[in-house]
């Protein structure tokens, strides 16, 4: 997370995490420090949703899709 402009390269974060899916879209905030991320699978279908912890950029896969 870039502290000056509060942005993060989410595609890069997913690539580094070696998640089976790829970043698609950030849908909003789940809490003060959690972003909701939707992903897509290699075949183009909807992948799992994740929480992205801010500011440590931790990923947590969710059992519910958002």
Phi and psi restraints in degrees (range 20) as a CNS / XPLOR table:
assign (resid 1 and name C) (resid 2 and name N)
       (resid 2 and name CA) (resid 2 and name C) 1.0 -83.0 20.0 2
assign (resid 2 and name N) (resid 2 and name CA)
       (resid 2 and name C) (resid 3 and name N) 1.0 115.2 20.0 2
assign (resid 2 and name C) (resid 3 and name N)
       (resid 3 and name CA) (resid 3 and name C) 1.0 -68.6 20.0 2
assign (resid 3 and name N) (resid 3 and name CA)
       (resid 3 and name C) (resid 4 and name N) 1.0 -21.3 20.0 2
assign (resid 3 and name C) (resid 4 and name N)
       (resid 4 and name CA) (resid 4 and name C) 1.0 -76.1 20.0 2
assign (resid 4 and name N) (resid 4 and name CA)
       (resid 4 and name C) (resid 5 and name N) 1.0 -46.7 20.0 2
assign (resid 4 and name C) (resid 5 and name N)
       (resid 5 and name CA) (resid 5 and name C) 1.0 -114.3 20.0 2
assign (resid 5 and name N) (resid 5 and name CA)
       (resid 5 and name C) (resid 6 and name N) 1.0 5.6 20.0 2
assign (resid 5 and name C) (resid 6 and name N)
       (resid 6 and name CA) (resid 6 and name C) 1.0 57.1 20.0 2
assign (resid 6 and name N) (resid 6 and name CA)
       (resid 6 and name C) (resid 7 and name N) 1.0 42.2 20.0 2
assign (resid 6 and name C) (resid 7 and name N)
       (resid 7 and name CA) (resid 7 and name C) 1.0 -119.0 20.0 2
assign (resid 7 and name N) (resid 7 and name CA)
       (resid 7 and name C) (resid 8 and name N) 1.0 158.5 20.0 2
assign (resid 7 and name C) (resid 8 and name N)
       (resid 8 and name CA) (resid 8 and name C) 1.0 -140.6 20.0 2
assign (resid 8 and name N) (resid 8 and name CA)
       (resid 8 and name C) (resid 9 and name N) 1.0 148.3 20.0 2
assign (resid 8 and name C) (resid 9 and name N)
       (resid 9 and name CA) (resid 9 and name C) 1.0 -86.4 20.0 2
assign (resid 9 and name N) (resid 9 and name CA)
       (resid 9 and name C) (resid 10 and name N) 1.0 91.4 20.0 2
assign (resid 9 and name C) (resid 10 and name N)
       (resid 10 and name CA) (resid 10 and name C) 1.0 -69.7 20.0 2
assign (resid 10 and name N) (resid 10 and name CA)
       (resid 10 and name C) (resid 11 and name N) 1.0 -33.6 20.0 2
assign (resid 10 and name C) (resid 11 and name N)
       (resid 11 and name CA) (resid 11 and name C) 1.0 -61.1 20.0 2
assign (resid 11 and name N) (resid 11 and name CA)
       (resid 11 and name C) (resid 12 and name N) 1.0 -41.5 20.0 2
assign (resid 11 and name C) (resid 12 and name N)
       (resid 12 and name CA) (resid 12 and name C) 1.0 -65.9 20.0 2
assign (resid 12 and name N) (resid 12 and name CA)
       (resid 12 and name C) (resid 13 and name N) 1.0 -39.5 20.0 2
assign (resid 12 and name C) (resid 13 and name N)
       (resid 13 and name CA) (resid 13 and name C) 1.0 -61.3 20.0 2
assign (resid 13 and name N) (resid 13 and name CA)
       (resid 13 and name C) (resid 14 and name N) 1.0 -43.3 20.0 2
assign (resid 13 and name C) (resid 14 and name N)
       (resid 14 and name CA) (resid 14 and name C) 1.0 -67.7 20.0 2
assign (resid 14 and name N) (resid 14 and name CA)
       (resid 14 and name C) (resid 15 and name N) 1.0 -39.3 20.0 2
assign (resid 14 and name C) (resid 15 and name N)
       (resid 15 and name CA) (resid 15 and name C) 1.0 -62.1 20.0 2
assign (resid 15 and name N) (resid 15 and name CA)
       (resid 15 and name C) (resid 16 and name N) 1.0 -42.4 20.0 2
assign (resid 15 and name C) (resid 16 and name N)
       (resid 16 and name CA) (resid 16 and name C) 1.0 -69.0 20.0 2
assign (resid 16 and name N) (resid 16 and name CA)
       (resid 16 and name C) (resid 17 and name N) 1.0 -29.9 20.0 2
assign (resid 16 and name C) (resid 17 and name N)
       (resid 17 and name CA) (resid 17 and name C) 1.0 -75.7 20.0 2
assign (resid 17 and name N) (resid 17 and name CA)
       (resid 17 and name C) (resid 18 and name N) 1.0 -14.6 20.0 2
assign (resid 17 and name C) (resid 18 and name N)
       (resid 18 and name CA) (resid 18 and name C) 1.0 61.1 20.0 2
assign (resid 18 and name N) (resid 18 and name CA)
       (resid 18 and name C) (resid 19 and name N) 1.0 29.7 20.0 2
assign (resid 18 and name C) (resid 19 and name N)
       (resid 19 and name CA) (resid 19 and name C) 1.0 -63.9 20.0 2
assign (resid 19 and name N) (resid 19 and name CA)
       (resid 19 and name C) (resid 20 and name N) 1.0 151.3 20.0 2
assign (resid 19 and name C) (resid 20 and name N)
       (resid 20 and name CA) (resid 20 and name C) 1.0 -71.1 20.0 2
assign (resid 20 and name N) (resid 20 and name CA)
       (resid 20 and name C) (resid 21 and name N) 1.0 -17.0 20.0 2
assign (resid 20 and name C) (resid 21 and name N)
       (resid 21 and name CA) (resid 21 and name C) 1.0 -113.7 20.0 2
assign (resid 21 and name N) (resid 21 and name CA)
       (resid 21 and name C) (resid 22 and name N) 1.0 170.2 20.0 2
assign (resid 21 and name C) (resid 22 and name N)
       (resid 22 and name CA) (resid 22 and name C) 1.0 -117.4 20.0 2
assign (resid 22 and name N) (resid 22 and name CA)
       (resid 22 and name C) (resid 23 and name N) 1.0 155.1 20.0 2
assign (resid 22 and name C) (resid 23 and name N)
       (resid 23 and name CA) (resid 23 and name C) 1.0 -59.4 20.0 2
assign (resid 23 and name N) (resid 23 and name CA)
       (resid 23 and name C) (resid 24 and name N) 1.0 136.5 20.0 2
assign (resid 23 and name C) (resid 24 and name N)
       (resid 24 and name CA) (resid 24 and name C) 1.0 -119.4 20.0 2
assign (resid 24 and name N) (resid 24 and name CA)
       (resid 24 and name C) (resid 25 and name N) 1.0 -55.9 20.0 2
assign (resid 24 and name C) (resid 25 and name N)
       (resid 25 and name CA) (resid 25 and name C) 1.0 -160.0 20.0 2
assign (resid 25 and name N) (resid 25 and name CA)
       (resid 25 and name C) (resid 26 and name N) 1.0 148.9 20.0 2
assign (resid 25 and name C) (resid 26 and name N)
       (resid 26 and name CA) (resid 26 and name C) 1.0 -96.1 20.0 2
assign (resid 26 and name N) (resid 26 and name CA)
       (resid 26 and name C) (resid 27 and name N) 1.0 123.8 20.0 2
assign (resid 26 and name C) (resid 27 and name N)
       (resid 27 and name CA) (resid 27 and name C) 1.0 -94.6 20.0 2
assign (resid 27 and name N) (resid 27 and name CA)
       (resid 27 and name C) (resid 28 and name N) 1.0 -21.9 20.0 2
assign (resid 27 and name C) (resid 28 and name N)
       (resid 28 and name CA) (resid 28 and name C) 1.0 153.8 20.0 2
assign (resid 28 and name N) (resid 28 and name CA)
       (resid 28 and name C) (resid 29 and name N) 1.0 -166.7 20.0 2
assign (resid 28 and name C) (resid 29 and name N)
       (resid 29 and name CA) (resid 29 and name C) 1.0 -96.0 20.0 2
assign (resid 29 and name N) (resid 29 and name CA)
       (resid 29 and name C) (resid 30 and name N) 1.0 136.1 20.0 2
assign (resid 29 and name C) (resid 30 and name N)
       (resid 30 and name CA) (resid 30 and name C) 1.0 -95.1 20.0 2
assign (resid 30 and name N) (resid 30 and name CA)
       (resid 30 and name C) (resid 31 and name N) 1.0 -24.2 20.0 2
assign (resid 30 and name C) (resid 31 and name N)
       (resid 31 and name CA) (resid 31 and name C) 1.0 -163.7 20.0 2
assign (resid 31 and name N) (resid 31 and name CA)
       (resid 31 and name C) (resid 32 and name N) 1.0 -179.4 20.0 2
assign (resid 31 and name C) (resid 32 and name N)
       (resid 32 and name CA) (resid 32 and name C) 1.0 -57.8 20.0 2
assign (resid 32 and name N) (resid 32 and name CA)
       (resid 32 and name C) (resid 33 and name N) 1.0 -26.2 20.0 2
assign (resid 32 and name C) (resid 33 and name N)
       (resid 33 and name CA) (resid 33 and name C) 1.0 -126.9 20.0 2
assign (resid 33 and name N) (resid 33 and name CA)
       (resid 33 and name C) (resid 34 and name N) 1.0 19.9 20.0 2
assign (resid 33 and name C) (resid 34 and name N)
       (resid 34 and name CA) (resid 34 and name C) 1.0 -133.2 20.0 2
assign (resid 34 and name N) (resid 34 and name CA)
       (resid 34 and name C) (resid 35 and name N) 1.0 120.8 20.0 2
assign (resid 34 and name C) (resid 35 and name N)
       (resid 35 and name CA) (resid 35 and name C) 1.0 -95.9 20.0 2
assign (resid 35 and name N) (resid 35 and name CA)
       (resid 35 and name C) (resid 36 and name N) 1.0 146.2 20.0 2
assign (resid 35 and name C) (resid 36 and name N)
       (resid 36 and name CA) (resid 36 and name C) 1.0 -97.0 20.0 2
assign (resid 36 and name N) (resid 36 and name CA)
       (resid 36 and name C) (resid 37 and name N) 1.0 125.1 20.0 2
assign (resid 36 and name C) (resid 37 and name N)
       (resid 37 and name CA) (resid 37 and name C) 1.0 -118.7 20.0 2
assign (resid 37 and name N) (resid 37 and name CA)
       (resid 37 and name C) (resid 38 and name N) 1.0 132.0 20.0 2
assign (resid 37 and name C) (resid 38 and name N)
       (resid 38 and name CA) (resid 38 and name C) 1.0 -103.8 20.0 2
assign (resid 38 and name N) (resid 38 and name CA)
       (resid 38 and name C) (resid 39 and name N) 1.0 147.8 20.0 2
assign (resid 38 and name C) (resid 39 and name N)
       (resid 39 and name CA) (resid 39 and name C) 1.0 -126.5 20.0 2
assign (resid 39 and name N) (resid 39 and name CA)
       (resid 39 and name C) (resid 40 and name N) 1.0 172.0 20.0 2
assign (resid 39 and name C) (resid 40 and name N)
       (resid 40 and name CA) (resid 40 and name C) 1.0 -130.6 20.0 2
assign (resid 40 and name N) (resid 40 and name CA)
       (resid 40 and name C) (resid 41 and name N) 1.0 150.3 20.0 2
assign (resid 40 and name C) (resid 41 and name N)
       (resid 41 and name CA) (resid 41 and name C) 1.0 -84.3 20.0 2
assign (resid 41 and name N) (resid 41 and name CA)
       (resid 41 and name C) (resid 42 and name N) 1.0 167.3 20.0 2
assign (resid 41 and name C) (resid 42 and name N)
       (resid 42 and name CA) (resid 42 and name C) 1.0 -59.1 20.0 2
assign (resid 42 and name N) (resid 42 and name CA)
       (resid 42 and name C) (resid 43 and name N) 1.0 -29.8 20.0 2
assign (resid 42 and name C) (resid 43 and name N)
       (resid 43 and name CA) (resid 43 and name C) 1.0 -84.2 20.0 2
assign (resid 43 and name N) (resid 43 and name CA)
       (resid 43 and name C) (resid 44 and name N) 1.0 3.0 20.0 2
assign (resid 43 and name C) (resid 44 and name N)
       (resid 44 and name CA) (resid 44 and name C) 1.0 92.9 20.0 2
assign (resid 44 and name N) (resid 44 and name CA)
       (resid 44 and name C) (resid 45 and name N) 1.0 -9.3 20.0 2
assign (resid 44 and name C) (resid 45 and name N)
       (resid 45 and name CA) (resid 45 and name C) 1.0 -75.0 20.0 2
assign (resid 45 and name N) (resid 45 and name CA)
       (resid 45 and name C) (resid 46 and name N) 1.0 164.5 20.0 2
assign (resid 45 and name C) (resid 46 and name N)
       (resid 46 and name CA) (resid 46 and name C) 1.0 -68.4 20.0 2
assign (resid 46 and name N) (resid 46 and name CA)
       (resid 46 and name C) (resid 47 and name N) 1.0 128.8 20.0 2
assign (resid 46 and name C) (resid 47 and name N)
       (resid 47 and name CA) (resid 47 and name C) 1.0 -91.2 20.0 2
assign (resid 47 and name N) (resid 47 and name CA)
       (resid 47 and name C) (resid 48 and name N) 1.0 -172.0 20.0 2
assign (resid 47 and name C) (resid 48 and name N)
       (resid 48 and name CA) (resid 48 and name C) 1.0 -71.3 20.0 2
assign (resid 48 and name N) (resid 48 and name CA)
       (resid 48 and name C) (resid 49 and name N) 1.0 160.0 20.0 2
assign (resid 48 and name C) (resid 49 and name N)
       (resid 49 and name CA) (resid 49 and name C) 1.0 -91.5 20.0 2
assign (resid 49 and name N) (resid 49 and name CA)
       (resid 49 and name C) (resid 50 and name N) 1.0 155.1 20.0 2
assign (resid 49 and name C) (resid 50 and name N)
       (resid 50 and name CA) (resid 50 and name C) 1.0 -132.4 20.0 2
assign (resid 50 and name N) (resid 50 and name CA)
       (resid 50 and name C) (resid 51 and name N) 1.0 155.4 20.0 2
assign (resid 50 and name C) (resid 51 and name N)
       (resid 51 and name CA) (resid 51 and name C) 1.0 -96.2 20.0 2
assign (resid 51 and name N) (resid 51 and name CA)
       (resid 51 and name C) (resid 52 and name N) 1.0 136.7 20.0 2
assign (resid 51 and name C) (resid 52 and name N)
       (resid 52 and name CA) (resid 52 and name C) 1.0 -109.9 20.0 2
assign (resid 52 and name N) (resid 52 and name CA)
       (resid 52 and name C) (resid 53 and name N) 1.0 115.2 20.0 2
assign (resid 52 and name C) (resid 53 and name N)
       (resid 53 and name CA) (resid 53 and name C) 1.0 -75.5 20.0 2
assign (resid 53 and name N) (resid 53 and name CA)
       (resid 53 and name C) (resid 54 and name N) 1.0 131.1 20.0 2
assign (resid 53 and name C) (resid 54 and name N)
       (resid 54 and name CA) (resid 54 and name C) 1.0 -113.9 20.0 2
assign (resid 54 and name N) (resid 54 and name CA)
       (resid 54 and name C) (resid 55 and name N) 1.0 132.3 20.0 2
assign (resid 54 and name C) (resid 55 and name N)
       (resid 55 and name CA) (resid 55 and name C) 1.0 -98.2 20.0 2
assign (resid 55 and name N) (resid 55 and name CA)
       (resid 55 and name C) (resid 56 and name N) 1.0 4.8 20.0 2
assign (resid 55 and name C) (resid 56 and name N)
       (resid 56 and name CA) (resid 56 and name C) 1.0 -82.4 20.0 2
assign (resid 56 and name N) (resid 56 and name CA)
       (resid 56 and name C) (resid 57 and name N) 1.0 -7.2 20.0 2
assign (resid 56 and name C) (resid 57 and name N)
       (resid 57 and name CA) (resid 57 and name C) 1.0 61.6 20.0 2
assign (resid 57 and name N) (resid 57 and name CA)
       (resid 57 and name C) (resid 58 and name N) 1.0 34.9 20.0 2
assign (resid 57 and name C) (resid 58 and name N)
       (resid 58 and name CA) (resid 58 and name C) 1.0 -82.0 20.0 2
assign (resid 58 and name N) (resid 58 and name CA)
       (resid 58 and name C) (resid 59 and name N) 1.0 144.2 20.0 2
assign (resid 58 and name C) (resid 59 and name N)
       (resid 59 and name CA) (resid 59 and name C) 1.0 -109.3 20.0 2
assign (resid 59 and name N) (resid 59 and name CA)
       (resid 59 and name C) (resid 60 and name N) 1.0 134.6 20.0 2
assign (resid 59 and name C) (resid 60 and name N)
       (resid 60 and name CA) (resid 60 and name C) 1.0 -128.9 20.0 2
assign (resid 60 and name N) (resid 60 and name CA)
       (resid 60 and name C) (resid 61 and name N) 1.0 118.2 20.0 2
assign (resid 60 and name C) (resid 61 and name N)
       (resid 61 and name CA) (resid 61 and name C) 1.0 -72.3 20.0 2
assign (resid 61 and name N) (resid 61 and name CA)
       (resid 61 and name C) (resid 62 and name N) 1.0 140.5 20.0 2
assign (resid 61 and name C) (resid 62 and name N)
       (resid 62 and name CA) (resid 62 and name C) 1.0 -106.2 20.0 2
assign (resid 62 and name N) (resid 62 and name CA)
       (resid 62 and name C) (resid 63 and name N) 1.0 151.9 20.0 2
assign (resid 62 and name C) (resid 63 and name N)
       (resid 63 and name CA) (resid 63 and name C) 1.0 -83.5 20.0 2
assign (resid 63 and name N) (resid 63 and name CA)
       (resid 63 and name C) (resid 64 and name N) 1.0 -15.6 20.0 2
assign (resid 63 and name C) (resid 64 and name N)
       (resid 64 and name CA) (resid 64 and name C) 1.0 -108.9 20.0 2
assign (resid 64 and name N) (resid 64 and name CA)
       (resid 64 and name C) (resid 65 and name N) 1.0 137.5 20.0 2
assign (resid 64 and name C) (resid 65 and name N)
       (resid 65 and name CA) (resid 65 and name C) 1.0 -88.9 20.0 2
assign (resid 65 and name N) (resid 65 and name CA)
       (resid 65 and name C) (resid 66 and name N) 1.0 138.9 20.0 2
